[in-house]
């Protein structure tokens, strides 16, 4: 279906050299210079939505076209000359670029505030799916008692999906920005602390826990104290979200995720909530 949507757009020569790049809610291909993200017909509108959100983030110049037809929606962008986040490619330049990118996003205002109701609802969902995990339930109850820390925060523009597959690091020989985020469909208004927590759990953790924490805090030092304090709430919450996702979407991976993620969630909460005032 995805390739059929591209047949009327590309020459036979270009189609022959397309390379699949994967994708979850859409199929993604490249011809080496351009990237084609193909949404299913029932989600064709997401191509235009993603283009608008890329423009909001300052990446509108990468968008070449948005095409909607009976076979789906297609977002065509320039290809970023890089690869997904990996410890081997992480440098001081990467750290500086990550800081700049997230600070730039988080300066953009979005309407509304984070509500206590949505935070409690999220925790209730996690409690339901993790009902047979006493340590996880204990952490969920602890976070419920601290929900006032995050409730009422004004929303800022956030990517909200900065896992390693979406965070591209520039190839050493290439020109241009050091880092780039792909997949802007989930972006929107949220707490910057949650965006930074997602960056840690989805990408920085590949560096190892000690280095991940150090990198997170080096980025967070440029933020107001109240945002840094909320990391003690959102980092454990994000690990719980990961466990909920595995339990409900990929149960075969849940045991390993539980083994890896729950100890990190418990340790982060233990290490940083008691000394919240010392950040």
LINCOR-V208394 format. One record per helix or strand of 3 or more residues. SS is the DSSP state (~ for helix, > for strand). FROM is the first residue (numbers start at 0). TO is the last residue. If there is no record, write none. Layout:
BEGIN
SS;FROM;TO
SS;FROM;TO
END
This chain:
BEGIN
~;1;6
~;11;15
>;18;21
>;25;29
>;33;38
~;40;42
~;44;55
~;59;61
>;62;68
>;71;77
>;81;83
~;86;88
~;91;105
>;108;112
~;115;128
~;133;144
~;146;148
>;153;157
>;166;169
>;178;180
>;187;189
~;191;201
~;203;206
~;208;219
~;224;248
~;250;272
~;275;277
END
